[in-house]
């Protein structure tokens, strides 16, 4: 799919001392996979968790791509994530802070027959067009629960005092269930965005939708990421985003 996809990605440390976000991708002739992860934990364990998860997931891409066409895609994706977590645990072998290492994840897999999105935590996958958010992952967080109950708005989710309280994340000792959604193959002009919470917290929906317009590219994505940092008024989280469009 190398000739069929446009994609850009960027990450920023924001106002933090360490960037615990990580992003990775693999784009081949017949498939592509993208991942964003946001690590949690002290003593650099969060930074390692996101890096090790992304590294493990991408390293397994060729193996699981070979299974997706011959089995239920959702089952294969769940197994893929589980093995990535096991490999991640091996990379943490002997680390005394491994039990504190957690990460979120947002994953997008594409081939000529399907599109698969998976996530855990509050890193997101968006499917958008210029008029609306067609679909997004539902956060595993306290604010998402409040939103589901009609107690806060979409915008308030990003600025809620409990915004960073997750109800689910990936730990090196366990692979909790990831939510998985399947779609038809990407159409020409269709746009997906993967991002950590440092991005979506302070980007308004009309600004997000603008990323699906013709002619939008890396400069606009960079501007939007900088704007997210500025709006946080000195309290910005790490900001990471991947933008994917089919030509």
Secondary structure, DSSP 8 states (H G I E B T S, - for coil): -TTTEEEEEEEE-TTSSS--EEEEEEE-SSEEEEEEEEEE-TTTHHHHHHHHHHHHHHHTHHHHHHHHTTS-HHHHHHHHHHHHHHHHHHHTTT-TTGGG-EE-EEEEEEESS-EEEEEESS-EEEEE-SS-EEEE---SBHHHHHHHTTSS-HHHHHH-TTTT-BS--EETTB----EEEEE----TT-EEEEE-HHHHTT--HHHHHGGGSTT--HHHHHHHHHHHHHHTTT----EEEEEEEE-
